[in-house]
């Protein structure tokens, strides 16, 4: 058994932290509560949105991977969701959105 928290708990924690800090967070697609992957659409004022997800880095540690497509971010995550119904898609709108995501959903 790993020490990783269930995906539903991580999503709830991320949304609560963002909202408590004065930002806005919303679930665009609800995934599997236990083990679904989490895609975070990070929106910051004056910047293009980023699509971030948990992955394994070159050193074997858990990292946030920038999966932002060159175009059609909405279409990209919808196609991913069609192939993986367990996928969570979360949008957060706050300064330092990537930091909030990393501090909440990474387990290292």
C-alpha positions as CSV (number, residue, x, y, z in Angstrom):
1,X,0.0,0.0,0.0
2,X,1.3,3.5,-0.9
3,X,0.9,6.6,1.2
4,X,-0.9,8.4,-1.6
5,X,-4.2,10.1,-0.6
6,X,-7.2,9.3,-2.8
7,X,-7.8,11.6,-5.7
8,X,-11.1,12.9,-4.4
9,X,-9.4,14.1,-1.2
10,X,-6.6,15.8,-3.2
11,X,-9.1,17.6,-5.4
12,X,-11.1,18.8,-2.4
13,X,-8.0,20.0,-0.7
14,X,-6.8,21.9,-3.7
15,X,-10.2,23.6,-4.3
16,X,-10.5,24.5,-0.6
17,X,-6.9,26.0,-0.5
18,X,-7.5,28.0,-3.7
19,X,-10.9,29.3,-2.5
20,X,-9.5,30.1,1.0
21,X,-6.7,32.2,-0.7
22,X,-9.3,34.3,-2.6
23,X,-9.1,32.4,-5.9
24,X,-11.7,30.3,-7.7
25,X,-11.6,26.6,-8.3
26,X,-14.1,24.3,-10.0
27,X,-14.5,20.7,-11.0
28,X,-15.0,20.5,-14.8
29,X,-15.1,16.6,-14.8
30,X,-15.4,14.4,-11.8
31,X,-13.2,11.3,-11.9
32,X,-12.7,8.2,-9.8
33,X,-12.6,9.2,-6.1
34,X,-9.8,6.7,-5.2
35,X,-7.3,6.6,-8.0
36,X,-8.3,8.9,-10.9
37,X,-5.6,11.0,-12.6
38,X,-5.9,14.7,-12.0
39,X,-5.5,17.4,-14.7
40,X,-5.3,21.0,-13.4
41,X,-6.1,23.9,-15.7
42,X,-4.1,26.7,-14.2
43,X,-5.5,30.1,-15.0
44,X,-3.6,33.2,-14.0
45,X,-4.5,36.8,-14.9
46,X,-2.7,38.0,-18.0
47,X,-1.2,34.6,-18.9
48,X,-2.3,31.7,-21.1
49,X,-3.8,28.8,-19.2
50,X,-1.6,25.8,-18.5
51,X,-2.6,22.2,-18.2
52,X,-0.8,20.4,-15.4
53,X,-0.8,16.8,-14.3
54,X,1.0,14.6,-11.9
55,X,3.7,12.5,-13.5
56,X,7.1,10.9,-12.8
57,X,10.1,13.0,-13.4
58,X,13.5,11.9,-14.7
59,X,14.7,11.4,-11.1
60,X,11.8,9.1,-10.3
61,X,10.1,11.6,-8.1
62,X,6.5,12.8,-8.6
63,X,6.4,16.1,-10.4
64,X,3.9,18.4,-12.2
65,X,4.1,17.9,-15.9
66,X,3.1,20.8,-18.2
67,X,0.8,19.0,-20.7
68,X,-0.5,22.2,-22.3
69,X,-1.4,21.5,-26.0
70,X,-0.4,24.0,-28.7
71,X,-4.0,24.7,-29.4
72,X,-7.5,23.7,-28.3
73,X,-7.0,23.1,-24.6
74,X,-10.7,22.4,-24.1
75,X,-10.8,19.9,-26.9
76,X,-7.6,18.2,-25.5
77,X,-8.9,17.6,-22.0
78,X,-12.3,16.4,-23.4
79,X,-10.6,13.9,-25.7
80,X,-8.5,12.7,-22.7
81,X,-11.6,12.4,-20.6
82,X,-13.4,10.4,-23.3
83,X,-10.6,7.8,-23.2
84,X,-10.3,7.9,-19.4
85,X,-13.6,8.3,-17.5
86,X,-11.7,8.2,-14.2
87,X,-9.9,11.4,-15.0
88,X,-10.5,14.5,-12.9
89,X,-10.4,17.9,-14.6
90,X,-10.0,20.9,-12.3
91,X,-9.8,24.5,-13.1
92,X,-8.1,26.9,-10.7
93,X,-7.9,30.7,-11.2
94,X,-5.4,32.2,-8.8
95,X,-2.0,33.8,-8.8
96,X,0.7,31.1,-8.5
97,X,-1.8,28.4,-9.6
98,X,1.0,26.0,-10.4
99,X,2.5,26.4,-6.8
100,X,-1.0,25.6,-5.3
101,X,-1.3,22.5,-7.4
102,X,2.2,21.3,-6.6
103,X,1.9,21.8,-2.9
104,X,-1.5,20.0,-2.8
105,X,-1.4,17.1,-5.3
106,X,2.3,16.0,-5.2
107,X,3.2,13.5,-2.6
108,X,6.9,13.9,-2.4
